[in-house]
Amino acid sequence: MPILPSDNSDIASLKGIHLYHAGISNCSMRVRIALEEKGLNWTSHEIDLGQQENLKDWYLAINPKGLVPAIVDDGVLVTESADILYYLEEKFPEPPLLSSDPVRADEAREWLDLAAALHMKAIKTWVYGSTGGASKKRSDMKHYAEIQSDKSLVQFHEHSLDGFTDQEIEVARKMLADVFGRVEIRLKDHVFLVGDTQSLADVAWLPQYVLLNMLGFDFRPFPSVVEWAKRQQQRQAYEKAVASWMPKVPGWVMRLGVRLKRFYSKLKPA
Ligand SMILES: N[C@@H](CCC(=O)N[C@@H](CS)C(=O)NCC(=O)O)C(=O)O
């Protein structure tokens, strides 16, 4: 678990739970959901990704990869959404999001680890690819390459500036459709992804649904997933953890914007 050693006295002196996050980030969403499911009090530090606040020196001292989310809990710094969820589960076991049955707990861990493993190659690639989006400017890349030790991130952002090919977007879409196909089979006759109660598996995958659905991913082949998401969205944690952080425009406006952006990005000369 990457509990990052920090000799930064500002971090070490923080009391309580501090979450560094962004509203629409799916990785941030899953941590906010876990915090709310567990009824924990936390202090919000919203990071403006559009303004690249995540790459400012003060934030790099918290997460050297310049990614959200990160938490500091009584001076203990943890990054990576999956690791933060494991940390919260260990430190605040009630109500449990991992079953006491080791087989069920292992299943939930597998779903969470799968969400983490697919983040760049499926989710991020589909989201950036299908929106024609790039979060960095070409002129920022030299500096970004200097400060970013994770070269796969540098490569990803460089590539996003040229645009993902239709084939790359399709490979990402297919990976996601395969996973949601598995989720669909499970949810046809179950309320939760694992066992009979809310677990880290639901917490890990709901944000993927929320983000992808907002951006127009086709969930029509997965009706049980859609019903599960509706149930999840009825949970008390959802309003505070997700809904209240989402853009205040209707989904169709977001999707229209996405299609227009994609259309114009295709018109741009290579
Ligand atoms: N593996 C990381 C991924 C975190 C991540 O990619 N966060 C995105 C938002 S969802 C971010 O900070 N992007 C800013 C950037 O790439 O500059 C995790 O699970 O926490």
The ligand as an ORCA input file, in Angstrom:
! r2SCAN-3c Opt
* xyz 0 1
  N      -4.132      5.192    -10.677
  C      -4.585      6.462    -10.204
  C      -5.106      7.276    -11.376
  C      -5.463      8.677    -10.957
  C      -5.773      9.570    -12.158
  O      -5.454      9.262    -13.322
  N      -6.371     10.709    -11.861
  C      -6.739     11.629    -12.897
  C      -8.186     12.061    -12.696
  S      -9.263     10.660    -12.819
  C      -5.827     12.856    -12.814
  O      -5.393     13.231    -11.747
  N      -5.492     13.451    -13.961
  C      -4.677     14.596    -14.049
  C      -3.541     14.462    -15.040
  O      -3.399     13.396    -15.669
  O      -2.791     15.442    -15.169
  C      -5.649      6.278     -9.124
  O      -6.378      5.277     -9.177
  O      -5.730      7.115     -8.207
*
